[in-house]
Structure formats: structure tokens, C-alpha cells
Amino acid sequence: MAFGCGAAVYFALPREPKTWVALVSLAIAGALLTAASRWSRSRPMTVALVLAASAIGGFGAAKLRTLKVTAPIASTSAHPERLEGWVVDVANPGQGGQRLFIAPARVGDWPAGATPIRVRVTLRGGYVPAPGEAISLLSVINAPPPPASPGAYDFARDAFFESIGGVGFALGPPATWYAPVKPPWRLAATMRINALRWSLTRRIVDTLGVRTGGLAAAMTTGHEAFIPKAQVDDLRAAGLAHIISISGLHMAIVGGFVFAIVRFAIAAWPWLALRVPGKKVAAALGLLAVLSYLVLSGRPPPAERAAITAAVAFVAMLVDRQAISLHALALAAMVVLLIQPEAVTEPGFQMSFAATAALVALAEVWPRPVKEINTPWPMRLVQGLGTWTAAGIAASFVAGVATAPFAMQHFNRIATWGLVSNMITEPISGFLMMPGLALGALLTPFGLGEPPLQVAGFAIDLLNRVAQIAAGAPKALIIVASGPEWTLPAAFLGLLWLCLWKGPLRWAGLPLALAVSLAPRPPTPDAWVSADGAAVAIRSARDAILLRPDVKLFGAQLWARRRGLVPLGTGERRDAAFDCDHVSCAPRPGAPVRLAAAWNVRRPLKSGRLEDLCGASEVVILRNDFRPESCAAPLVLTGADFARGGSVELYRQGPGRWRIVWAQDLRGRRPWTWGSEGRVER
């Protein structure tokens, strides 16, 4: 906990500390540990010194990790460039279409020192190159996008630590590029593995069909390219979206399935059972299965964290230690944070370890039933069924409560029927779906994978049916506004206090654990504008009116949910409150906010249109850099302002007075931010 808090302090800083600060931090941490081991004479002093050393060490480790992964980041530009490079992998699709991870050998006339290590490019439909192909395409490459709204999750930070230095879109179909040199051996090995994963993905989809095979492929190889959007929406509304991403559930099922099968097989062969330690052999093969699944999944960060946790459990069995304990979980968390200190900022790490800590704490206090002698098997079956049902309800409830603060703060959704859906689908995924997918992936190269894949497909159809019913139930998905920034760290610490502390004092963490749920919500802004000025949303009661429903829809929806609003993607409410054409909007009488916007970049507005916008509005948003010499509006924001400040929220403070909150001001000046110098004052 202390190490993670130290890393979190580093990521919360508004300015990047100097390198010497990290070196001094690590030196101080080492000195404190030395003092704790050699000179401390009391347990409280030893604990205090170790916690202080861990916190300071976490800060220094996070800075060193940043130095290690620092790589070129593309500048913001709208100029098309010829991109030549190798397809590393097929990324998960976005709203714009299918996407590729590319290792560029050359981008236009950019110097080698300014060329990113990886770029993510969205294709325009049609042919999708496989990993390992050398391609050339005309594209627009920009820096990774900033937060969709001030204080929202920073996707550019994730891209920075994954060595993705640019994102963009293709202006035409990819062409074959005859590379004059071979890729580096490590890149070539990665592409060969990803090519096998992509081939297996296509085989699974061809065998089971798109609707069933898309989800099966996502849970096997990590490729989400074939999952229909309606299916994702149903899973999200039913609280089952975690099944898509390869994480702890999948690693536990795969590793546990192999462990159980091997141990049962050894126990069923008396000659072998007397000569080999069955539990250790099963643990070793379970560990091998987890590591193999990690490679097969493409090593996304959630899968890496889950694999580390499972590996710690299996290694504990190999060295005759307790596999499931809070000590083992703490060791796994420490290993993850030493390798990836940035994980402390990611929802996946927070949710997975909070849920796992809660489940392990539950297992420690769960009563152990006394085993009766000579009980008839029907009675044992009924008793066992009752015990497993109660354990399943308790586990689902505890895991749901532990992850609820993060779901509310990060995703602003509460799946009302999520507990019921997960209880129904747990046996389906644990006994049919994941074992079938594991055997199918193992046997497919030998032409024997269809039968187990069909079993997995049957389980997936059942899961989809459960998701459809839950998504269609009344109040299936509730939108909840994010709480103040301090509430999520408080809830995290409160949950861990509840799990780690013994005795009545553990309940002191309950108020903190409920911080996200109980804290008053901050004031709701009256308007939002995207980072490039291309999209605007206006608050009207509990709705968010989108002035351009077909532009930057993802960012607008993200902002609306974060503020507890319902985004209106149709133009009916907009047309009633605003007079819009294809390049501008002006407020009508009775508009919630007298705001006007123009999205023209190169073409001028019609004669007199700008004067109409300024005369009828309190706020004028101009996407281009042109600032009119005379404008009656009290507040005018142009493209130059957005280039410096990013996305913005506007709060009405009175007639003609506005409070402006810029995203870049909250991000600070860090290696993964851009254009944050200066701010606009009004």
C-alpha cells in the first residue's frame, strides 16, 4: 500500500520532477530500510521506517520507469504523411473502424529521432493486414489524444507507457511495402507470435460464426475485432463486460482447470501418485498454462498483472507455502508495481486487486464446515450444493461491492442486475466456456479443435442470452456522476483497511470505503467543448445536448456520463434550442446556454454569420485560429486556445461571467502531455 501510494504521488504531480529527485528518493529509501533492519529497537519504529521507505521508494521507482519508457511522441499535425513499417498487431476496433499497431520504419520526412516506436492507425474498412506484413499507407499521425474532459482518464498516459507515440487514421488502403531491411529480431519474434494469434482468431470466428466466435476469440487471443457492438452493449449493461478483457478470471480458470485435471489424473494412477508430488507437478503445469495463455493473449497489461498473481500462487505451492492468502496477494501486487508503477493509476489494477483482496479476506473468515462421517451421498450433495450456492452469492456480492467505487468513478455506470448475471454465468464460464476455449486453442493447430470450440460456443450463446435478458430488464444500467477527485483514493484505502485489518478496528475503514457513494457531487458544468473545438455539448437539466451528434461522439458521451448526464445523440432537442447548419450553430430564444459555435477551419463563414453568432450569444466557440476584432460576446474561445488548453468545461458564474476549467491545466507538464504551456484567462 505504501509503495503504491508513493507511486500515486508521483503521477499526481503537476510538474515532472528532475532525475536526481528519483536517485535521492531511492537512496533515502535504502537508508531507511537499513535503519529499520540494524538500528530499530521497537516494532512500531520498524514498521514506520519500512512504510516510509516503501512510499519514498515507490515515488523513485515510478520516475525511473518513466525514464525507461520515454520515447518520441508525434507532434499535432493535419498534414498527410507516407507511413512505412511493419504491422505489429491488430488492435481493438474503435468507433472509426479497425485499427492496427504499426512499428514505423519511416514517417514522411521525419528524422529517425522523432519517429515513434509504435503508432496506432485506424483503417478505412476493407482489407486488414495480418501481423508481420510490411505495409505503406498515406495517413495523418498526431499525438495520442488528451483527456476527453478536464480531470477525465488520461489515455495518452497509457499510450506513453505502452510506447505508442502516435495515433492517426489512414487516407487510403494499405499497400505492400518492400522493406529494404529486416525488422529487429525482437520485433520479428513478436510479430510471429501475433501472426499465430491472428490466425487462431480467424479460425475460431470461421468455426463459430461472428456472433459467437467474436467473443470466443476475444477471450482466447485478446482480439476484439469481431465482437458486434450490440453484444458489447448488452454485456456492459448486464455487468459482464469484464469477460471480454483477458484478466484475473480467465487466468484463474485456465490455470485452475489445468491444475485440477493434472492433480486428478495423478491421484487416479496409484503407481504415479506414490512416486511424484502430485500437487507440485500440477502447480508447475498450471504455471506453464498461465504463462502460455499470457503469450497467446498478446500480453495486455491486465493479463500480465493477472498472470503475475497466478504465478505467485503456483510458486507458493511449489515451495510449500499457502497459495491463497493476503501475504501472497501483497507479494503479487508488489511485483506488479515494481515492474509497472503506472498500474496504480489504471482502473484494471485498482479493481482487480481490490476485488481479490476482498475475496481473500472473505475466504479467511469463511466458516469451515465440519466433515461428517458416513453421511449418505444424497445428503452430502444437497449440503454441498447449499454451501457452494452460499459461497457463490457471498463471493459475487463481496467482489461487486469492492469494485463498485471504481465502476462509479471511472465508468459512471452501475449494472443493476450485475450480481445476478455474474452468479448465473460463473458456472457457465468456469466449467464450459473457458475449458472449451483452452482445449480448442490447444488442439486447433492439429485439426482437432472444433468439438471443444463447439462446447465453448454453446456456453457463449447461453452467456449472450443472459446478457440480453439482463440488459433488457428495467433500470438495467444507471448513470452515476463521478465524485470529487479525493474520493477514489479514499475508497481504495478504506477497502484495503477493511480487508487487511483484524478485529473491530477494521470497520474504521467503512466511511472511507463509501466515499465515492456518499460524497456530494461537484457542480455540473453548463457546457463542454472537445480538445480541438470540433464538438460541443450543452447541459439542459439532466440531459446533454450535442450540437454535432455525429462528431467526437465517444468524447461527448464520456463527458456526459462523468457528469451524470444522459447524452442526446439525435438532433431533435438540438434543433429546438439551436439554429444549426453544417458548419455552425446559433442559440434560439430559450436555449439552455446562449452559446454559439463555428467549426469551419479553412472556409470562411457566410457573410454576416459571424456577426449573428456574436450578437446572439454569451459564449462563442471558433474552431479556427481567427479571433474577430469585434465580437459582442463576453467570452470567445478559438482554436489557439484549445491548442494550449485542450478540452474545456464552462461554468456560469453570473451574467457575462464564466469559470473556465481546462484539461491541460489539470494534467500539468508531464512527458505524456502536450501543448500545456500557458492558459487562457477570462
FENSUL-V718653 format. One record per backbone hydrogen bond with DSSP energy under -1.0 kcal/mol. NH is the residue of the N-H (numbers start at 0). CO is the residue of the C=O. E is the energy in kcal/mol with one decimal. If there is no record, write none. Layout:
# FENSUL-V718653
nh: <NH	NH>
co: <CO	CO>
e: <E	E>
This chain:
# FENSUL-V718653
nh: <4	5	6	7	8	9	10	11	12	15	22	23	24	25	26	27	28	29	30	31	32	33	34	35	36	37	38	39	45	46	47	48	49	50	51	52	53	54	55	56	57	58	59	60	61	62	63	64	65	66	67	68	69	73	80	82	83	84	85	86	87	88	90	93	96	99	100	101	102	104	105	107	109	113	114	118	119	120	121	122	131	132	134	135	136	138	139	141	151	158	159	160	161	162	163	164	166	167	168	169	170	174	176	178	187	188	189	190	191	192	193	194	195	196	197	198	199	200	201	202	203	204	205	206	207	208	212	213	215	216	217	218	220	226	231	232	233	234	235	236	237	238	239	242	243	250	251	252	253	254	255	256	257	258	259	260	261	262	263	264	265	266	267	268	272	273	274	275	277	280	281	282	283	284	285	286	287	288	289	290	291	292	293	294	295	296	297	298	303	304	305	306	307	308	309	310	311	312	313	314	315	316	317	318	319	320	328	329	330	331	332	333	334	335	336	337	338	339	342	343	344	345	349	350	351	352	353	354	355	356	357	358	359	360	361	362	363	364	365	379	380	381	382	383	384	385	386	387	388	389	390	391	392	393	394	395	396	397	398	399	400	401	402	403	406	407	408	409	410	412	413	415	417	420	421	422	423	424	425	428	429	430	431	432	433	435	436	437	438	439	440	441	442	443	445	446	447	452	453	454	455	456	457	458	459	460	461	462	463	464	465	466	467	468	469	470	471	475	477	479	481	486	489	490	491	492	493	494	495	496	497	498	499	500	505	506	507	508	509	512	513	514	517	518	525	526	527	528	529	532	536	537	538	539	542	543	544	545	546	550	555	556	557	558	559	560	561	562	563	564	565	567	574	575	576	577	578	580	584	585	587	590	594	595	596	597	598	608	611	612	613	614	615	617	618	619	620	621	622	634	636	638	641	642	643	644	645	647	648	649	650	652	656	658	660	662	663	666	667	668	672>
co: <0	1	2	3	4	5	6	7	9	668	18	19	20	21	22	23	24	25	26	27	28	29	30	31	32	33	34	34	41	42	43	44	45	46	47	48	49	50	51	52	53	54	55	56	57	58	59	60	61	62	63	64	65	164	138	136	105	134	102	132	100	100	98	96	93	120	88	118	85	83	83	81	106	110	111	101	165	99	167	97	86	129	84	174	82	80	168	166	148	154	155	156	157	159	158	117	141	119	139	121	137	135	133	176	183	184	185	186	187	188	189	190	191	192	193	194	195	196	197	198	199	200	201	202	203	204	208	209	211	212	213	214	216	223	227	228	229	230	231	232	233	235	234	239	240	246	247	248	249	250	251	252	253	254	255	256	257	258	259	260	261	262	263	265	268	269	271	271	275	276	277	278	279	280	281	282	283	284	285	286	287	288	289	290	291	292	294	293	299	300	301	302	303	304	305	306	307	308	309	310	311	312	313	314	316	315	324	325	326	327	328	329	330	331	332	333	334	335	339	340	341	342	345	346	347	348	349	350	351	352	353	354	355	356	357	358	359	360	361	375	376	377	378	379	380	381	382	383	384	385	386	387	388	389	390	391	392	393	394	395	396	397	398	399	402	403	404	405	406	406	477	475	414	416	417	418	419	420	421	424	425	426	427	427	428	431	432	433	434	435	436	437	438	439	442	443	442	448	449	450	451	452	453	454	455	456	457	458	459	460	461	462	463	464	465	466	467	472	413	411	561	483	485	486	487	488	489	490	491	492	493	494	495	496	502	503	504	505	506	508	509	511	513	514	649	649	536	647	534	529	527	544	525	542	539	565	537	567	535	547	551	552	553	554	555	556	557	558	560	559	541	543	570	571	572	573	585	583	596	578	576	587	592	618	584	620	582	605	607	608	609	610	611	593	593	634	595	636	597	617	619	623	637	638	639	640	641	528	660	526	658	656	653	650	648	646	644	662	663	13	669>
e: <-2.3	-2.2	-2.0	-2.4	-2.2	-1.6	-2.0	-1.4	-1.2	-1.3	-1.7	-2.6	-2.4	-2.4	-2.0	-2.6	-2.6	-2.4	-2.2	-2.6	-2.2	-2.2	-2.5	-2.4	-2.0	-2.1	-1.7	-1.4	-2.2	-2.8	-2.4	-2.5	-2.5	-2.6	-2.3	-2.5	-2.5	-2.4	-2.5	-2.6	-2.4	-1.7	-2.2	-2.8	-1.9	-1.7	-2.2	-2.3	-1.8	-2.1	-2.1	-1.9	-1.0	-3.3	-3.4	-2.9	-2.6	-2.1	-2.0	-2.8	-2.6	-1.4	-1.4	-2.3	-1.0	-2.6	-2.9	-2.9	-2.9	-3.0	-2.1	-2.8	-2.5	-1.6	-1.0	-2.2	-2.3	-2.4	-2.1	-3.3	-3.2	-1.8	-2.5	-2.7	-2.2	-2.8	-2.2	-3.3	-2.3	-2.3	-2.1	-1.9	-1.0	-1.3	-3.0	-2.1	-2.3	-2.3	-1.4	-2.9	-3.5	-2.9	-2.5	-1.3	-2.8	-2.4	-2.1	-2.4	-2.0	-2.1	-2.4	-2.3	-1.9	-2.1	-2.5	-2.4	-2.4	-2.3	-2.3	-2.0	-2.4	-2.3	-2.5	-2.1	-2.5	-2.3	-2.8	-2.2	-1.9	-2.9	-1.9	-1.9	-3.1	-1.1	-1.7	-2.5	-2.1	-2.4	-2.4	-2.4	-1.9	-1.2	-3.1	-1.8	-1.4	-2.3	-2.8	-2.2	-2.7	-2.7	-2.6	-2.5	-2.2	-2.4	-2.7	-2.4	-2.6	-2.4	-2.4	-2.4	-2.3	-2.4	-1.9	-1.1	-2.7	-1.8	-1.4	-1.8	-1.2	-2.4	-2.4	-2.2	-2.5	-2.4	-2.5	-2.5	-2.1	-2.3	-2.2	-2.4	-2.4	-2.5	-2.1	-1.9	-2.5	-2.1	-1.3	-1.7	-2.2	-2.3	-2.3	-2.6	-2.2	-2.1	-2.6	-2.8	-2.3	-1.7	-2.3	-2.8	-2.1	-1.5	-1.9	-1.6	-1.3	-3.7	-2.1	-2.4	-2.3	-2.3	-2.6	-2.4	-2.3	-2.4	-2.5	-2.1	-1.9	-3.6	-2.1	-1.5	-1.8	-1.6	-2.1	-3.0	-2.5	-2.2	-1.7	-2.5	-2.5	-2.4	-2.1	-2.4	-2.7	-2.5	-2.1	-2.5	-1.9	-1.2	-1.2	-2.2	-2.5	-2.2	-2.8	-2.9	-2.5	-2.4	-2.6	-2.7	-2.3	-2.5	-2.5	-2.6	-2.4	-2.5	-2.8	-2.5	-2.5	-2.8	-2.7	-2.3	-2.5	-2.4	-1.9	-1.3	-2.2	-2.5	-2.3	-2.7	-1.1	-1.2	-1.8	-1.9	-1.9	-2.5	-2.5	-2.0	-2.1	-2.2	-1.7	-2.9	-2.8	-2.3	-1.4	-2.5	-2.3	-1.9	-2.5	-2.7	-2.6	-2.4	-2.7	-1.8	-2.4	-2.0	-1.3	-2.3	-2.2	-1.8	-2.3	-1.8	-2.3	-2.6	-2.2	-2.0	-2.4	-2.3	-1.8	-2.4	-2.9	-1.9	-2.3	-2.4	-2.5	-2.3	-2.6	-2.8	-1.6	-1.1	-2.2	-1.4	-2.6	-1.5	-1.7	-2.6	-2.6	-2.4	-2.5	-2.6	-2.2	-2.3	-2.2	-1.8	-2.8	-2.2	-1.8	-1.6	-1.8	-1.7	-1.3	-2.4	-1.6	-1.9	-2.5	-2.4	-2.5	-1.3	-2.3	-2.1	-2.3	-1.5	-2.4	-2.5	-2.3	-2.8	-2.2	-2.3	-3.2	-1.0	-2.5	-2.0	-2.2	-2.7	-2.3	-2.4	-2.5	-2.6	-2.1	-1.5	-1.7	-3.4	-2.0	-2.6	-2.8	-1.5	-1.1	-2.8	-3.6	-2.6	-2.6	-2.1	-2.9	-1.8	-2.3	-2.8	-2.1	-2.6	-3.2	-2.3	-1.8	-2.4	-2.5	-2.3	-1.5	-3.0	-1.8	-2.3	-2.7	-3.1	-2.3	-1.8	-2.6	-3.2	-1.7	-2.2	-1.3	-2.7	-2.8	-2.1	-2.0	-2.4	-2.4	-2.8	-2.2	-3.0	-2.2	-2.5	-2.6	-1.8	-2.0	-2.8	-1.8>
